[in-house]
Amino acid sequence: MVVWSRIRKDFPVLNQLYEGKSLIYFDSACMALKPIQVWEAMEYYYKYLGACGGAGRSTHSLGAETSLLTEQARQKVTSFINAESPNEIIWTRNATEGLNIIAATIPLTKDENVVTTTLEHHSGMLPFYKRCTETGSELRLVEAKEDGTFDPADFEEKIDDKTKIVSFVHASNLTGSVAPLEEVVRISHEHDALVISDDAQFAPHQKLDVRAIDVDFSVISIHKAVGPTGIGVLYGKYELLEELDMFLVGGDVIEDVVYENNKITPKYLPPPHKFEAGLQNYGGILGAGAAVDYLEKIGMDNIHNLEQKFSRKLLEGVLELDKFEIMGPMDYKQRTALVSFRPKSDSVNHNDVVEYFNELLPQHKILMRGGNMCVHPFQYQIGINPRKGEGVVRASLYIYNTMEEIEIFLGELENFAKVID
């Protein structure tokens, strides 16, 4: 049994006053808070090691321990997403870098096409837009429904035998909706298309099993999974990683560089190291391993069950006020524990809401994000115009939140609604 009140104690930022007020953190979809266990893992590297790791670098005691611990962290991530081998796990800075690596290295010709969706984070759309522009390939967009859900039949209409890549967001950072991943993978593979899943908003909240769903590539940002900033994961099936070209070259990707007859001939390492050029973020990697340990100890099923309770209470509470337009499906079971909304009244906008909850409450600071969540195309699609300064407020919850916090938020939101009547 998980004692959630003990989990909360691992996050000291929540147990302090800020400007004399208690903090309620509802911005985990942007950045999850970090538990003490993650700090300690990173501190161990910087305090007691601080050396180079990796192939062909320092082999003394500190370097050897650094290499050992970073590879242990890679194994932890392997188990966390049920990859077949640690050689399928590549360290990146974030999900954005992982998506750019794939977009830049998968061979693409002008008679082929890439399929993605209008619900993508800009990081999941623009790398493929850029590549299609460079190659003359066609970029095809599957339109999400107004509630952020998808009909698999719409993918069937866009995917054909000329489709090389299908890339889509598994769980939306705007609507909270979860895509029908297994259906899309099946449709894509029927046409021999490669599937890339943006799991930045999924992997921290539900069990991700890359082998069970048979996705070809997956990207994760560890900072959304109680881990440090500046570290991410790119998963790829090993046989596909072997075929891909280098993204960056330099140190740590080299087995040898032969010099003969005034010419050089480099021989590169196999995956994953051929994609990890240069000195790595060793402290961040150890922090990533600690974050995975932390979530695994709680249990991903336990996390998902807790968040479903949060999702129901939060969604139904905002709906009951009838003063706000809500993005995403109205069934809490179809979404993660976040709600994006905006006032129906023209007298206030999303920035007013964020400021009210951050600055004007007497006892609390309720921290939320306001804006467009880097998902402009979908907002244009449903009639929200970022160019005119229109946007939404997003309240996103995680393992350290409580039902009491949701009740406080809903009470204050009701007070706000009375002000704008």
C-alpha positions as CSV (number, residue, x, y, z in Angstrom):
1,M,0.0,0.0,0.0
2,V,1.3,3.4,-0.9
3,V,1.2,6.1,1.8
4,W,0.9,9.2,-0.4
5,S,1.5,11.5,2.6
6,R,5.0,10.0,2.9
7,I,5.6,10.5,-0.8
8,R,4.8,14.2,-0.4
9,K,7.5,14.6,2.3
10,D,10.1,13.7,-0.3
11,F,9.5,17.0,-2.0
12,P,10.6,19.7,0.5
13,V,9.5,22.6,-1.8
14,L,5.9,21.7,-0.9
15,N,6.5,21.9,2.8
16,Q,7.7,25.5,2.9
17,L,6.0,28.9,2.8
18,Y,6.6,31.2,-0.2
19,E,6.0,34.8,0.5
20,G,4.1,33.7,3.6
21,K,1.8,31.4,1.6
22,S,1.6,27.6,1.2
23,L,2.4,26.3,-2.3
24,I,0.0,24.2,-4.4
25,Y,1.9,23.0,-7.4
26,F,-0.4,22.3,-10.4
27,D,2.3,22.6,-13.2
28,S,3.7,19.1,-13.4
29,A,3.0,18.7,-17.1
30,C,5.6,21.4,-17.7
31,M,8.1,20.3,-15.0
32,A,7.7,17.7,-12.3
33,L,9.2,18.4,-8.9
34,K,12.2,16.5,-7.8
35,P,12.4,14.2,-4.7
36,I,15.3,14.1,-2.3
37,Q,16.4,10.7,-3.7
38,V,17.1,12.3,-7.1
39,W,19.1,15.1,-5.6
40,E,21.2,12.6,-3.6
41,A,22.0,10.5,-6.7
42,M,23.2,13.6,-8.6
43,E,25.0,14.9,-5.5
44,Y,26.9,11.6,-5.2
45,Y,28.3,12.1,-8.7
46,Y,29.3,15.7,-8.3
47,K,30.6,15.3,-4.7
48,Y,32.3,11.9,-4.8
49,L,33.1,11.2,-8.5
50,G,33.1,14.1,-10.9
51,A,35.1,12.2,-13.5
52,C,34.8,11.2,-17.1
53,G,32.9,8.1,-18.0
54,G,32.2,6.4,-21.3
55,A,34.0,4.3,-23.9
56,G,37.6,5.3,-24.4
57,R,37.7,7.8,-21.6
58,S,39.2,7.7,-18.1
59,T,39.6,4.1,-16.9
60,H,40.9,5.0,-13.4
61,S,38.7,4.3,-10.3
62,L,36.5,7.4,-10.5
63,G,36.0,7.0,-14.2
64,A,35.2,3.3,-14.0
65,E,32.6,3.9,-11.3
66,T,31.1,6.7,-13.3
67,S,30.8,4.4,-16.3
68,L,29.4,1.6,-14.2
69,L,26.7,3.8,-12.6
70,T,25.6,5.4,-15.9
71,E,25.2,2.0,-17.5
72,Q,23.3,0.8,-14.5
73,A,20.9,3.8,-15.1
74,R,20.6,2.8,-18.7
75,Q,19.5,-0.7,-17.6
76,K,17.0,0.8,-15.2
77,V,15.4,2.8,-18.1
78,T,15.5,-0.4,-20.2
79,S,13.4,-2.2,-17.5
80,F,11.1,0.8,-17.0
81,I,9.8,0.8,-20.6
82,N,10.4,-2.9,-21.2
83,A,12.9,-2.4,-24.0
84,E,14.7,-5.6,-25.2
85,S,18.2,-4.3,-24.5
86,P,20.1,-1.4,-22.9
87,N,21.6,-0.9,-26.3
88,E,18.2,0.5,-27.4
89,I,18.4,3.3,-24.9
90,I,20.1,6.5,-26.0
91,W,20.7,9.4,-23.6
92,T,19.6,12.8,-25.0
93,R,18.9,16.2,-23.5
94,N,15.2,15.8,-23.7
95,A,12.3,14.4,-25.9
96,T,12.9,17.3,-28.3
97,E,16.4,16.2,-29.1
98,G,15.2,12.6,-29.5
99,L,12.6,13.7,-32.1
100,N,15.1,15.7,-34.0
101,I,17.6,12.8,-34.1
102,I,15.0,10.6,-35.7
103,A,13.7,13.3,-38.1
104,A,17.2,14.0,-39.2
105,T,18.5,10.5,-39.6
106,I,15.7,8.4,-41.1
107,P,16.2,8.3,-44.9
108,L,13.4,10.2,-46.6
109,T,12.8,10.9,-50.3
110,K,10.6,13.4,-52.1
111,D,8.1,10.7,-53.2
112,E,7.6,9.6,-49.6
113,N,5.5,11.2,-46.9
114,V,5.4,11.7,-43.1
115,V,2.2,11.5,-41.1
116,T,1.7,13.4,-37.9
117,T,-1.2,15.2,-36.1
118,T,-2.6,18.7,-35.3
119,L,-2.3,17.9,-31.6
120,E,1.4,17.6,-31.6
121,H,3.7,19.6,-29.3
122,H,5.8,21.8,-31.6
123,S,8.7,19.5,-30.8
124,G,6.8,16.6,-32.3
125,M,5.8,18.5,-35.5
126,L,8.5,21.0,-36.5
127,P,11.4,18.5,-36.9
128,F,9.4,16.6,-39.5
129,Y,8.1,19.8,-41.1
130,K,11.8,20.9,-41.5
131,R,12.9,17.6,-42.9
132,C,10.0,17.4,-45.3
133,T,10.8,20.9,-46.5
134,E,14.4,19.9,-47.1
135,T,13.6,16.7,-48.9
136,G,10.5,17.7,-50.8
137,S,8.5,15.0,-49.0
138,E,4.9,15.6,-48.1
139,L,3.8,16.3,-44.5
140,R,0.3,14.9,-43.8
141,L,-1.7,16.0,-40.8
142,V,-4.3,13.9,-39.1
143,E,-6.8,16.3,-37.5
144,A,-7.7,15.6,-33.9
145,K,-11.3,15.8,-32.9
146,E,-12.4,18.9,-31.0
147,D,-12.0,17.1,-27.7
148,G,-8.4,16.0,-28.6
149,T,-9.2,12.4,-29.3
150,F,-8.6,10.5,-32.5
151,D,-10.5,8.1,-34.8
152,P,-8.1,5.4,-36.0
153,A,-9.9,5.6,-39.4
154,D,-8.5,9.1,-39.9
155,F,-5.0,7.6,-39.7
156,E,-6.0,4.9,-42.3
157,E,-7.0,7.7,-44.7
158,K,-3.6,9.4,-44.4
159,I,-1.2,6.5,-44.2
160,D,-0.3,4.7,-47.4
161,D,2.5,2.6,-48.9
162,K,4.5,5.8,-49.4
163,T,4.4,6.7,-45.8
164,K,7.9,6.5,-44.2
165,I,7.2,7.9,-40.7
166,V,4.2,8.2,-38.5
167,S,4.8,10.4,-35.5
168,F,2.3,11.3,-32.8
169,V,1.9,12.3,-29.2
170,H,0.8,9.4,-27.0
171,A,-0.7,11.7,-24.3
172,S,-1.4,15.4,-25.0
173,N,0.0,18.1,-22.8
174,L,-3.0,20.3,-23.7
175,T,-6.1,18.1,-23.7
176,G,-4.8,15.2,-21.5
177,S,-6.2,12.8,-24.1
178,V,-4.5,9.5,-24.7
179,A,-4.1,8.4,-28.3
180,P,-5.1,4.9,-29.6
181,L,-1.4,4.0,-29.9
182,E,-1.8,0.2,-30.6
183,E,-4.3,0.8,-33.4
184,V,-2.0,3.4,-35.1
185,V,1.0,1.1,-34.8
186,R,-1.0,-1.7,-36.4
187,I,-2.2,0.5,-39.3
188,S,1.3,2.0,-39.8
189,H,3.1,-1.4,-39.9
190,E,0.6,-2.7,-42.4
191,H,2.2,-0.1,-44.7
192,D,5.8,-0.7,-43.5
193,A,5.8,2.8,-41.9
194,L,8.0,3.5,-38.9
195,V,6.1,4.7,-35.7
196,I,7.5,7.3,-33.3
197,S,5.7,7.9,-30.1
198,D,6.1,11.1,-28.1
199,D,5.9,9.7,-24.6
200,A,7.0,12.8,-22.6
201,Q,3.5,13.1,-21.1
202,F,2.7,9.4,-21.0
203,A,5.7,7.6,-19.5
204,P,5.7,9.4,-16.1
205,H,2.0,8.6,-15.5
206,Q,1.2,5.1,-17.0
207,K,3.1,2.0,-17.7
208,L,4.9,2.2,-21.0
209,D,5.7,-1.1,-22.6
210,V,7.4,-0.5,-25.9
211,R,7.6,-4.1,-26.9
212,A,3.9,-4.8,-26.1
213,I,2.8,-1.9,-28.3
214,D,5.5,-2.6,-30.9
215,V,6.4,1.1,-31.3
216,D,9.6,1.6,-33.3
217,F,10.9,4.7,-31.5
218,S,9.9,6.5,-28.3
219,V,11.1,9.7,-26.7
220,I,10.9,10.7,-23.0
221,S,11.9,13.9,-21.1
222,I,13.1,12.8,-17.7
223,H,12.3,16.2,-16.1
224,K,8.6,15.4,-16.4
225,A,9.2,12.1,-14.5
226,V,10.6,13.6,-11.2
227,G,14.1,13.6,-12.7
228,P,16.6,16.3,-13.5
229,T,16.5,18.8,-16.4
230,G,18.7,18.3,-19.4
231,I,18.4,14.6,-19.7
232,G,16.0,12.6,-21.9
233,V,15.7,9.1,-23.5
234,L,15.4,8.0,-27.1
235,Y,14.3,4.4,-27.5
236,G,14.7,2.6,-30.8
237,K,14.5,-1.0,-31.9
238,Y,18.2,-2.0,-32.2
239,E,18.0,-3.2,-35.8
240,L,16.7,0.3,-36.8
241,L,19.3,2.2,-34.7
242,E,22.0,0.2,-36.5
243,E,20.7,1.4,-39.9
244,L,20.4,5.1,-39.0
245,D,23.2,7.5,-39.8
246,M,25.1,9.5,-37.2
247,F,23.4,12.7,-35.8
248,L,26.5,14.1,-34.1
249,V,30.1,13.0,-34.5
250,G,33.2,13.5,-32.3
251,G,34.4,11.9,-29.1
252,D,32.8,8.8,-27.5
253,V,31.3,7.6,-30.8
254,I,34.6,6.3,-32.2
255,E,36.1,2.9,-32.1
256,D,39.1,4.1,-34.2
257,V,40.1,6.8,-36.7
258,V,42.7,5.3,-39.0
259,Y,45.2,7.6,-40.7
260,E,46.9,6.4,-43.9
261,N,48.1,8.0,-47.0
262,N,47.1,11.5,-45.8
263,K,43.5,10.3,-45.4
264,I,41.3,9.3,-42.3
265,T,38.9,6.4,-42.0
266,P,36.7,6.6,-39.0
267,K,35.1,3.4,-37.5
268,Y,32.1,4.2,-35.3
269,L,30.8,2.4,-32.3
270,P,27.5,0.5,-32.5
271,P,24.3,1.8,-30.8
272,P,23.6,3.3,-28.4
273,H,27.0,4.9,-28.2
274,K,27.1,6.0,-31.8
275,F,24.4,8.5,-30.9
276,E,26.1,9.8,-27.7
277,A,28.8,12.1,-29.0
278,G,30.9,14.0,-26.5
279,L,31.0,14.2,-22.8
280,Q,27.7,13.1,-21.3
281,N,25.5,14.6,-18.5
282,Y,26.7,12.0,-16.0
283,G,25.0,13.6,-13.0
284,G,21.8,13.9,-14.9
285,I,22.0,10.2,-16.0
286,L,22.4,9.1,-12.4
287,G,19.5,11.3,-11.5
288,A,17.4,9.7,-14.3
289,G,18.2,6.3,-12.8
290,A,17.1,7.5,-9.4
291,A,13.9,8.9,-10.8
292,V,13.0,5.6,-12.5
293,D,13.8,3.8,-9.2
294,Y,11.5,6.2,-7.4
295,L,8.5,5.7,-9.7
296,E,9.0,2.0,-9.9
297,K,9.0,1.7,-6.1
298,I,5.6,3.5,-6.0
299,G,4.3,1.4,-8.9
300,M,3.0,2.8,-12.2
301,D,-0.4,1.2,-11.7
302,N,-0.7,2.9,-8.4
303,I,0.3,6.2,-10.0
304,H,-2.3,5.8,-12.7
305,N,-5.0,4.9,-10.3
306,L,-4.3,7.9,-8.1
307,E,-4.3,10.2,-11.1
308,Q,-7.6,8.8,-12.4
309,K,-9.1,9.9,-9.0
310,F,-7.5,13.3,-9.4
311,S,-8.7,13.6,-13.0
312,R,-12.3,12.8,-12.1
313,K,-12.5,15.3,-9.2
314,L,-10.7,18.1,-11.1
315,L,-12.7,17.7,-14.3
316,E,-16.1,17.3,-12.7
317,G,-15.4,20.2,-10.4
318,V,-14.5,22.6,-13.2
319,L,-17.4,21.4,-15.3
320,E,-19.9,22.0,-12.4
321,L,-19.0,25.7,-12.3
322,D,-20.1,26.1,-15.9
323,K,-18.0,29.3,-16.3
324,F,-15.1,27.8,-18.2
325,E,-14.5,26.1,-21.5
326,I,-12.6,22.9,-21.1
327,M,-10.2,21.4,-23.6
328,G,-10.2,17.6,-24.1
329,P,-12.5,14.7,-23.5
330,M,-15.3,15.0,-20.9
331,D,-14.7,11.4,-19.7
332,Y,-12.0,11.4,-17.0
333,K,-11.0,7.9,-18.0
334,Q,-9.9,9.1,-21.4
335,R,-7.4,11.6,-20.1
336,T,-4.4,12.1,-17.8
337,A,-4.6,14.2,-14.6
338,L,-4.7,17.6,-16.2
339,V,-7.4,20.1,-17.2
340,S,-6.8,23.0,-19.6
341,F,-9.6,25.6,-19.6
342,R,-10.4,29.2,-20.3
343,P,-13.0,31.6,-19.0
344,K,-16.2,31.9,-21.1
345,S,-16.3,35.6,-20.1
346,D,-14.6,38.0,-22.5
347,S,-13.7,40.3,-19.5
348,V,-10.7,38.1,-18.4
349,N,-8.2,35.9,-20.1
350,H,-5.9,33.1,-19.2
351,N,-3.2,35.4,-17.9
352,D,-5.6,37.0,-15.5
353,V,-6.5,33.5,-14.1
354,V,-2.8,32.5,-13.6
355,E,-2.0,35.8,-11.9
356,Y,-5.0,35.6,-9.6
357,F,-4.1,32.1,-8.4
358,N,-0.4,32.9,-8.1
359,E,-0.6,36.4,-6.5
360,L,-4.0,37.3,-5.1
361,L,-5.1,34.4,-2.9
362,P,-4.9,35.1,0.8
363,Q,-3.4,31.8,2.0
364,H,-2.1,29.9,-1.0
365,K,-0.2,30.2,-4.2
366,I,-1.7,27.8,-6.7
367,L,0.9,27.5,-9.5
368,M,-0.5,26.8,-13.0
369,R,0.6,27.5,-16.6
370,G,-1.1,29.8,-18.9
371,G,-0.6,30.2,-22.7
372,N,-0.7,27.9,-25.7
373,M,1.4,24.9,-24.4
374,C,3.4,24.8,-27.6
375,V,0.4,23.3,-29.4
376,H,-0.6,26.2,-31.7
377,P,-2.0,24.2,-34.7
378,F,-4.7,22.5,-32.6
379,Q,-5.7,25.7,-30.9
380,Y,-6.2,27.4,-34.3
381,Q,-8.2,24.3,-35.3
382,I,-10.6,24.7,-32.5
383,G,-10.9,28.5,-32.7
384,I,-8.3,29.8,-30.3
385,N,-6.0,32.3,-31.9
386,P,-2.5,32.6,-30.4
387,R,-1.7,35.6,-32.6
388,K,-4.4,37.5,-30.8
389,G,-3.0,36.5,-27.4
390,E,-5.7,33.9,-26.8
391,G,-4.8,30.9,-24.7
392,V,-5.7,28.5,-21.9
393,V,-4.9,27.8,-18.3
394,R,-3.6,24.3,-17.5
395,A,-3.8,22.7,-14.1
396,S,-1.7,19.5,-14.1
397,L,-1.3,17.1,-11.1
398,Y,1.1,14.4,-10.1
399,I,2.0,12.0,-7.3
400,Y,2.7,14.7,-4.6
401,N,-0.7,16.4,-5.0
402,T,-3.8,15.7,-2.8
403,M,-7.5,15.7,-2.9
404,E,-7.5,18.5,-0.4
405,E,-5.5,20.7,-2.8
406,I,-8.0,20.0,-5.5
407,E,-10.8,21.1,-3.2
408,I,-9.0,24.3,-2.3
409,F,-8.4,25.0,-6.0
410,L,-12.1,24.4,-6.9
411,G,-13.2,26.6,-4.1
412,E,-11.0,29.5,-5.2
413,L,-12.0,28.9,-8.8
414,E,-15.6,29.3,-7.8
415,N,-14.7,32.6,-6.0
416,F,-12.9,33.7,-9.2
417,A,-16.0,32.8,-11.3
418,K,-18.1,35.1,-9.0
419,V,-15.8,38.0,-9.6
420,I,-16.1,37.8,-13.4
421,D,-19.9,37.4,-13.4
